[in-house]
Amino acid sequence: MGKRMLVIGESREGALRNVTFEAIAAAKQISPDGEVVGVLCGEGDLAEQGNEMIYYGADRVITVSDEKLKTYTSEGYGQAIKAVIDDESPEGIVMGHTAVGKDLTPKLASKLETGLISDVTEVSSEGGNIIFTRPIYSGKAFEKKMITDGIVFATIRPNNIASLDRDDSRTGEVTTKDVDIADLRTIIKDIIRKGSEGVDLSESKVIVAGGRGVKSAEGFEPLEELAEVLGGAVGASRGACDAGYCDYSLQIGQTGKVVTPDLYIAAGISGAIQHLAGMSNSKVIVAINKDPEANIFNVADYGIVGDLFEVVPKLIEEIKQIKVNA
Amino acid sequence: MNIYVLLKRTFDTEEKIAINDGRIEEEGAEFIINPYDEYAVEEAINLRDEHGGEVTVVTIGEEESEKQLRTALAMGADKAVLINTEDDLEDGDQYTTVKILEAFFEDKEADIILAGNVAIDEASGQVGPRLAERLDIPYVTTITSISVDGETVQIERDVEGDVEKVETSLPLLVTCQQGLNEPRYPSLPGIMKAKKKPLEELELDDLDLDEDDVEAKTKTVDIFLPPEKEAGKVLEGEIDDQVKELVSLLRNEAKVL
């Protein structure tokens, strides 16, 4: 019998984030014959989300519902999940390396006095050990790490470990657990949502990103159209955000989001190291830039030297064409 | 206010990375204050100037880290502490670091501890939240604004681009995100003064710890560079033809369309 694994699910505006399903797949890679137990925190009835975790490979799911868990706080979620850990004594825990994952998992690891391997992009088994690969030095190098003492605890970077296929014939128990959540010392007064309507940037398979070369807020319009045609999301370099062309919620890079889409189209982005740190592990990179010397061409798989305002509209037409013909 | 900053000396990741014998080659590399920790130093100085008190900068590392501590003192911090593990530790992880910091902070009665939200070298982002948990104080990560009024603290934090407004109280640990402030450069008088400011050096023994107490829970088994990417294909010809070729390549070669 393999290890019992706990997967901490995460939802955004009522729906589970894809990285939750990827975390289930990672848990199964860590412990192929083990039991995967999902855990979900929130407010109201979480059974539907629980079932969704089962369709993606969890064996059973425990939900903790409480008014104090309506919005994420490390204290509230920390108490709820610690109570589940105490019940289940898992031998491994996996969660997404998202804003919530980054905030919550170090607290849990510290409570449990265990190791934690963050921001994992690959799980493998070598000589009986579970090995985690993760980027370091702004993505310029990778390290392989293993846990030497205590439970296996990792967060995984979205879009790197493929989730299992959804199978709604799978069944499993979804139970609720009551946890008495003590008063919180940290209160969320307000959340101001910025942009990112619809497609979640860090989980998108296609990203069209603009830089200073976009020149204005209106300049993003063709990029938005291209993203729409490709079913992707729009991102930006820090330069474009600093210049006020778009909101910081779109920023990709060391200080913004780290993304790994299947296709990354960089338009008018020079390719500063801070930007590369956020996207250089994308599977296929296309660069469109007027400057043939731009650093972005060094990481691009395909490049077009030209004016993005000429290239992007033509690209939209060409892709529309093949979609019609398909 | 009794203000502390956790600071890490890091490799400047704008440098070219080379690997020698399974480790990052440090010979001849530039070392800096982790950029996110610079925001922490700056904010600590601002909090002190507004509310009074003292800023102490703490690092764990080797003798060389003194340089980064002196820089923080030159920016305006009052005191520095180097917990020197050179003779005691071969390897450590975030568990190790926090065990040491927990022992250090045991008798410090810190009102606020500021740290970077992530270090650009190992990029785990664990140390701040882990330490707060050990000290049983609240923490708020990736902050972009903070104001303290008595015991009450109002914070704005960056959550994947959204802004979250948080109310909490001292004592507190925060981790700093870009946008919080613009770290100052040390002034010449600042640099002169920094030479005379107190820099205390401690070893594990001084914290009643030995090697076994802080033994890491994880280990690095390999470090490698990403596979050399084949030179990309820069297309040629008329823009119309380039666009057609690109779509065809994305479809048939890269298979992403």
Interface residues (C-beta under 8 A of the other chain):
Chain A: S74 E75 T98 A99 K102 D103 T105 P106 K107 A109 S110 K111 E113 T114 G115 L116 I117 S118 D119 N129 I131 P135 I136 Y137 S138 G139 K140 A141 F142 E143 K144 K145 M146 I147 T148 D149 G150 R185 T186 I187 I188 K189 D190 I191 I192 R193 K194 G195 S196 L201 S202 V206 L230 D247 Y248 S249 L250 Q251 Q254 T255 G256 K257 D262 L263 I273 A277 N281 K283 V284 I285 V286 A287 P292 F297 N298 V299 A300 D301 Y302 G303 I304 V305 G306 E310 V311 K314 L315 E318 I319 I322
Chain B: F11 T13 E14 I17 I19 I24 D93 Q94 Y95 V98 I120 D121 E122 A123 S124 G125 Q126 V127 G128 P129 R130 L131 A132 E133 R134 P138 Y139 V140 T141 T142 D158 V159 E160 G161 D162 V163 E164 K165 V166 E167 T168 S169 Q177 Q178 G179 E215 A216 K217 T218 K219 T220 V221 D222 I223 F224 L225 P226 K229 G232 K233 V234 L235 I239 D240 Q242 V243 K244 L246 V247 L249 L250 R251 A254 V256 L257
